[in-house]
């Protein structure tokens, strides 16, 4: 975490509640993880932009309830205001209506994809349940035999299904930096890195549209994995949480 944030948290301990400090530390840790996973470098809170905060908010909203998103955004806003970096403006998300799970025809989606990169991406969400930030954080050397090293706040080591392994290896075989274990995995057609969640969202929606499925999010595909896991392992919710590093 950035030294300026650590200093602010230490000073805030004199007049803020323990719960507030825990929430603020957690918010900044989540932001730092996301910032690094997005491929950005040399984070300085003094240069934080509205666009970056909005992008982080969109990423949070894919995974957390509006109440949690609001809480963490407030922690960022409080730090920036109290540190003299200006007022952070953001739109508070409202509670989402509970939506029925979407039926995703994974076979139809995969049948329409002939590019190894995009096939591997879809299968990491639908066949391994990875989060967007975990996918973006991947390095070439993270595939170790039948296992994948997952980076981020839910760091773990998981065994991949054969179909997922094959798709990822097919993509990595043609990777321009396949011999560099620390190279970022996901590249655009011009060999530039896919460095943000929005790039993943656009890619998934484009592929889903080509397959005639409408909009499909990473969370929709993760839900496919969860449903399949529980179908194969009835009532094994704890095993699912362990594999995913939490829900």
C-alpha positions as CSV (number, residue, x, y, z in Angstrom):
1,X,0.0,0.0,0.0
2,X,1.2,3.5,-0.8
3,X,3.2,5.2,2.1
4,X,0.9,8.3,2.1
5,X,-2.1,6.0,2.7
6,X,-0.3,4.2,5.5
7,X,0.5,7.5,7.2
8,X,-3.1,8.7,6.9
9,X,-4.4,5.5,8.4
10,X,-1.9,5.7,11.3
11,X,-2.9,9.3,12.0
12,X,-6.6,8.5,11.6
13,X,-6.3,5.9,14.3
14,X,-6.3,8.7,16.9
15,X,-9.9,9.8,16.1
16,X,-11.6,7.2,13.9
17,X,-13.3,4.0,15.1
18,X,-11.5,0.7,14.7
19,X,-14.3,-0.5,12.3
20,X,-13.8,2.6,10.1
21,X,-10.1,2.0,10.0
22,X,-10.6,-1.7,9.1
23,X,-13.0,-0.8,6.3
24,X,-10.7,1.9,4.9
25,X,-7.6,-0.3,5.0
26,X,-9.7,-3.0,3.2
27,X,-10.9,-0.5,0.6
28,X,-7.4,0.7,-0.2
29,X,-6.1,-2.9,-0.3
30,X,-8.8,-3.8,-2.8
31,X,-8.0,-0.7,-4.9
32,X,-4.2,-1.5,-4.8
33,X,-4.9,-5.1,-5.9
34,X,-7.1,-3.9,-8.8
35,X,-4.6,-1.1,-9.8
36,X,-1.8,-3.6,-10.1
37,X,-3.9,-6.2,-11.8
38,X,-4.9,-3.6,-14.4
39,X,-1.3,-3.3,-15.4
40,X,-0.8,0.2,-14.1
41,X,2.5,1.3,-12.4
42,X,3.7,3.7,-9.8
43,X,0.5,4.5,-8.1
44,X,0.3,8.0,-6.5
45,X,-3.0,9.0,-4.8
46,X,-2.2,12.6,-5.7
47,X,-2.7,11.7,-9.4
48,X,-5.8,9.5,-9.0
49,X,-8.3,10.4,-11.8
50,X,-12.1,10.3,-11.8
51,X,-11.9,7.8,-14.8
52,X,-9.8,5.4,-12.7
53,X,-12.2,5.6,-9.8
54,X,-15.2,5.0,-12.1
55,X,-13.5,2.0,-13.7
56,X,-12.7,0.6,-10.2
57,X,-16.3,1.2,-9.2
58,X,-17.5,-0.7,-12.3
59,X,-15.2,-3.6,-11.3
60,X,-16.5,-3.6,-7.7
61,X,-20.1,-3.6,-8.8
62,X,-19.6,-6.9,-10.7
63,X,-18.6,-8.6,-7.4
64,X,-19.9,-6.7,-4.4
65,X,-23.2,-5.4,-3.1
66,X,-24.0,-1.7,-3.5
67,X,-23.6,-1.1,0.3
68,X,-20.0,-2.4,0.2
69,X,-19.2,-0.4,-2.9
70,X,-20.5,2.8,-1.3
71,X,-18.5,2.1,1.8
72,X,-15.2,1.6,0.0
73,X,-15.8,4.6,-2.3
74,X,-16.4,6.7,0.8
75,X,-13.1,5.6,2.3
76,X,-11.2,6.7,-0.8
77,X,-13.1,10.0,-0.9
78,X,-12.4,10.7,2.8
79,X,-8.7,10.1,2.4
80,X,-8.4,12.3,-0.7
81,X,-10.4,15.2,0.9
82,X,-8.5,15.0,4.3
83,X,-5.1,14.8,2.5
84,X,-5.8,17.9,0.4
85,X,-6.1,16.1,-2.9
86,X,-9.6,17.4,-3.7
87,X,-13.1,16.0,-3.6
88,X,-13.8,12.7,-5.3
89,X,-17.2,12.7,-7.0
90,X,-18.9,9.4,-7.7
91,X,-22.4,8.2,-8.3
92,X,-23.6,6.0,-5.5
93,X,-24.9,2.7,-6.7
94,X,-28.4,1.7,-5.7
95,X,-29.4,-1.6,-4.3
96,X,-29.9,-4.0,-7.3
97,X,-33.1,-5.9,-7.8
98,X,-32.5,-9.6,-7.5
99,X,-32.4,-11.0,-11.0
100,X,-32.9,-14.6,-12.0
101,X,-29.8,-16.3,-13.2
102,X,-29.2,-16.0,-16.9
103,X,-29.2,-19.1,-19.0
104,X,-25.9,-19.0,-20.9
105,X,-25.4,-21.5,-23.7
106,X,-21.7,-22.0,-23.2
107,X,-21.4,-24.5,-26.1
108,X,-23.0,-22.0,-28.5
109,X,-20.6,-19.3,-27.3
110,X,-17.5,-21.4,-27.6
111,X,-18.5,-22.8,-31.0
112,X,-18.5,-19.2,-32.4
113,X,-15.0,-18.5,-31.1
114,X,-12.0,-19.5,-33.3
115,X,-9.4,-17.3,-31.6
116,X,-7.3,-19.1,-29.0
117,X,-7.0,-16.0,-26.7
118,X,-10.8,-15.4,-26.5
119,X,-11.6,-19.1,-26.0
120,X,-9.1,-19.3,-23.2
121,X,-10.6,-16.2,-21.5
122,X,-14.2,-17.5,-21.7
123,X,-13.1,-20.9,-20.2
124,X,-11.2,-19.3,-17.4
125,X,-14.4,-17.6,-16.3
126,X,-16.9,-20.4,-17.1
127,X,-14.5,-23.4,-16.5
128,X,-12.5,-22.2,-13.5
129,X,-14.6,-19.4,-12.0
130,X,-11.8,-16.8,-12.0
131,X,-12.6,-13.1,-11.3
132,X,-11.8,-10.4,-13.8
133,X,-8.9,-9.0,-11.7
134,X,-7.4,-12.5,-11.3
135,X,-7.5,-13.1,-15.0
136,X,-5.8,-9.7,-15.7
137,X,-3.1,-10.4,-13.1
138,X,-2.0,-13.7,-14.8
139,X,1.6,-14.2,-15.9
140,X,2.8,-16.6,-18.5
141,X,4.5,-18.8,-15.8
142,X,1.4,-19.1,-13.7
143,X,0.3,-22.3,-15.5
144,X,2.2,-25.1,-13.7
145,X,1.3,-28.5,-15.1
146,X,-2.4,-29.1,-14.4
147,X,-2.5,-26.2,-11.9
148,X,-2.9,-22.5,-12.1
149,X,-1.4,-20.0,-9.7
150,X,-4.1,-17.4,-9.0
151,X,-2.8,-13.9,-7.9
152,X,-4.6,-11.2,-6.0
153,X,-6.5,-10.8,-2.7
154,X,-7.9,-14.4,-3.1
155,X,-4.5,-15.9,-4.0
156,X,-4.6,-19.7,-4.3
157,X,-3.5,-22.6,-6.5
158,X,-6.2,-24.5,-8.3
159,X,-6.4,-27.5,-10.6
160,X,-7.8,-26.7,-14.0
161,X,-10.2,-28.9,-16.0
162,X,-8.6,-30.5,-19.0
163,X,-10.6,-28.3,-21.4
164,X,-9.4,-25.1,-19.7
165,X,-5.8,-26.3,-19.6
166,X,-5.8,-27.1,-23.3
167,X,-7.3,-23.8,-24.3
168,X,-4.8,-21.8,-22.2
169,X,-1.9,-23.8,-23.6
170,X,-3.1,-23.3,-27.2
171,X,-3.0,-19.6,-26.6
172,X,0.3,-19.5,-24.8
173,X,2.1,-21.5,-27.4
174,X,1.8,-18.6,-29.8
175,X,2.4,-15.9,-27.2
176,X,5.3,-13.6,-28.2
177,X,6.7,-13.7,-24.7
178,X,6.0,-17.4,-24.0
179,X,9.6,-17.9,-22.6
180,X,9.2,-15.1,-20.0
181,X,7.4,-16.4,-17.0
182,X,6.7,-12.9,-15.7
183,X,5.2,-11.6,-18.9
184,X,1.5,-10.6,-18.8
185,X,-0.7,-13.2,-20.5
186,X,-3.5,-11.2,-22.2
187,X,-2.5,-9.2,-25.3
188,X,-4.5,-7.4,-28.0
189,X,-4.0,-8.2,-31.7
190,X,-1.3,-5.5,-31.8
191,X,0.6,-7.3,-28.9
192,X,-0.3,-4.5,-26.5
193,X,-1.6,-5.7,-23.1
194,X,-5.2,-5.9,-22.2
195,X,-4.8,-3.9,-19.1
196,X,-8.3,-3.1,-17.7
197,X,-11.5,-4.7,-16.8
198,X,-13.3,-2.7,-19.4
199,X,-11.2,-4.4,-22.1
200,X,-12.4,-7.8,-20.9
201,X,-16.0,-6.6,-20.7
202,X,-15.9,-5.4,-24.3
203,X,-14.3,-8.5,-25.6
204,X,-16.9,-10.8,-23.9
205,X,-19.8,-8.7,-25.1
206,X,-18.5,-8.7,-28.7
207,X,-18.1,-12.5,-28.7
208,X,-21.5,-13.1,-27.1
209,X,-23.1,-10.8,-29.7
210,X,-21.4,-12.7,-32.5
211,X,-22.8,-15.9,-31.0
212,X,-26.3,-14.4,-30.8
213,X,-26.4,-14.4,-27.0
214,X,-26.8,-10.7,-26.3
215,X,-24.7,-9.2,-23.5
216,X,-22.7,-11.6,-21.3
217,X,-20.6,-10.5,-18.4
218,X,-17.7,-12.3,-16.6
219,X,-20.0,-12.8,-13.6
220,X,-22.6,-14.5,-15.9
221,X,-19.8,-17.0,-16.9
222,X,-18.6,-17.4,-13.3
223,X,-22.2,-18.4,-12.5
224,X,-22.0,-21.1,-15.1
225,X,-19.0,-22.5,-13.3
226,X,-20.7,-22.4,-9.9
227,X,-23.8,-24.1,-11.2
228,X,-21.8,-26.9,-12.9
229,X,-19.7,-27.4,-9.8
230,X,-22.7,-27.8,-7.6
231,X,-24.4,-30.1,-10.1
232,X,-21.3,-32.4,-10.0
233,X,-20.8,-32.0,-6.2
234,X,-24.2,-31.5,-4.7
235,X,-24.3,-29.4,-1.5
236,X,-20.5,-29.0,-1.5
237,X,-20.7,-25.2,-1.0
238,X,-17.6,-25.2,1.2
239,X,-15.6,-26.9,-1.6
240,X,-16.8,-24.3,-4.1
241,X,-15.7,-21.5,-1.8
242,X,-12.3,-23.1,-1.3
243,X,-11.8,-23.4,-5.1
244,X,-12.9,-19.8,-5.7
245,X,-11.0,-18.4,-2.7
246,X,-14.4,-17.2,-1.4
247,X,-17.6,-16.6,-3.3
